[in-house]
């Protein structure tokens, strides 16, 4: 379902584990500070960054597919350009279908892909685009 209402957003925040695609090692960047905020608020962060071994004191993985099945992913949070979002959404759908986890895909502020969103919702995933997880969490939960 394409989630735009506060109730739907709140339900996504019931998640425990957030895989962050494009998670940055650089403090001060949104792709570092927002996952750090989520971690401080109790979420397990699974960094997806092929150029890092570790981010936020968590082992980093090269891709969603590289995350072991023993780590259950609830939400895939995307910090990559819109033109890369489709492939990431497809990887999340593939993980959802093969492993049975991944309930939602969240494209951060200024990241959109309506076609990928339709594929995600058709696969039974919640889909959010062009919204900041930190801003929405602070507004709705914190």
C-alpha positions in Angstrom: 0.0 0.0 0.0 1.2 3.5 -0.8 1.3 5.0 2.7 0.6 8.7 3.0 -1.6 9.0 6.1 -0.4 9.3 9.7 -1.8 6.0 10.8 0.0 4.1 8.1 3.2 5.9 8.8 2.8 5.1 12.5 2.4 1.4 11.8 5.7 1.4 9.9 7.4 2.7 13.0 6.3 -0.4 14.8 9.3 -2.0 13.0 12.3 -3.2 14.8 15.0 -3.5 12.1 15.7 -0.9 9.4 18.1 -1.7 6.5 19.5 1.6 5.3 20.6 1.5 1.7 23.3 4.2 1.2 24.0 4.5 4.9 26.9 6.9 5.2 30.0 6.7 7.4 30.2 10.5 7.4 28.7 12.3 10.4 26.8 15.4 9.3 25.3 13.7 6.2 21.6 12.9 6.4 22.4 9.3 5.4 24.5 9.0 8.6 22.6 11.2 11.0 19.1 9.9 10.4 20.1 6.2 10.9 21.9 7.3 14.0 18.7 9.0 15.2 16.7 5.8 14.5 19.3 3.7 16.4 19.1 6.0 19.4 15.4 5.5 19.4 15.7 1.7 19.6 15.8 0.5 16.0 18.3 -2.0 14.9 20.1 -0.5 11.9 21.5 -2.7 9.1 23.8 -0.5 7.0 23.9 -1.2 3.3 27.1 0.3 1.9 29.5 -1.6 -0.3 32.3 0.9 0.5 32.2 0.4 4.3 32.9 -2.6 6.6 31.0 -0.9 9.5 28.7 2.0 10.0 27.3 3.2 13.4 29.1 0.2 15.1 27.1 -2.2 12.9 28.4 -4.5 10.2 27.7 -3.1 6.8 26.6 -5.2 3.8 27.1 -4.7 0.1 23.5 -5.1 -0.8 20.1 -6.2 0.6 20.7 -9.7 -0.8 24.0 -9.9 1.2 22.2 -9.5 4.5 21.9 -13.0 6.2 18.4 -14.4 6.5 19.0 -14.6 10.2 18.7 -10.8 10.3 15.0 -10.0 9.8 14.6 -6.8 7.9 11.3 -4.9 8.6 11.9 -1.7 6.6 14.3 -0.8 3.8 15.1 2.9 4.0 16.7 4.3 0.9 19.3 7.1 0.7 20.2 6.8 -2.9 19.2 8.9 -6.0 15.7 8.4 -7.4 17.2 6.8 -10.6 18.6 4.0 -8.4 15.4 3.5 -6.3 13.8 1.1 -8.7 16.6 -1.5 -8.5 16.6 -1.2 -4.7 12.8 -1.6 -4.5 13.1 -4.7 -6.7 15.8 -6.1 -4.4 13.5 -5.5 -1.4 10.6 -7.2 -3.2 12.9 -10.2 -4.0 13.9 -10.4 -0.4 10.3 -10.2 0.7 9.4 -13.1 -1.6 12.4 -15.3 -0.9 13.0 -14.7 2.8 9.6 -13.5 4.0 10.7 -10.3 5.7 10.7 -6.7 4.5 7.3 -5.2 5.1 8.0 -1.7 3.9 10.2 0.4 1.6 10.8 4.0 2.5 12.3 6.4 0.0 13.8 9.4 1.9 13.0 13.1 1.2 13.4 14.1 -2.5 13.6 10.4 -3.6 10.7 9.2 -5.7 9.9 6.4 -8.1 6.1 5.9 -8.7 6.6 2.8 -10.9 8.8 1.2 -8.3 6.2 2.1 -5.7 3.5 0.4 -7.7 5.7 -2.8 -7.9 6.2 -2.6 -4.2 2.5 -2.2 -3.4 1.6 -5.0 -5.9 4.0 -7.3 -4.0 2.2 -6.4 -0.7 4.7 -4.0 0.7 4.0 -0.7 2.3 5.7 2.1 0.3 6.6 5.6 1.3 8.4 8.2 -0.9 9.7 11.7 -0.5 9.4 11.7 3.3 12.1 11.8 6.0 11.9 9.0 8.5 13.4 11.2 11.2 11.0 14.0 10.7 8.0 11.7 10.6 9.2 9.7 13.6 9.7 12.8 15.6 6.3 14.1 14.6 4.3 10.9 15.1 6.1 8.8 17.7 8.8 10.6 19.7 
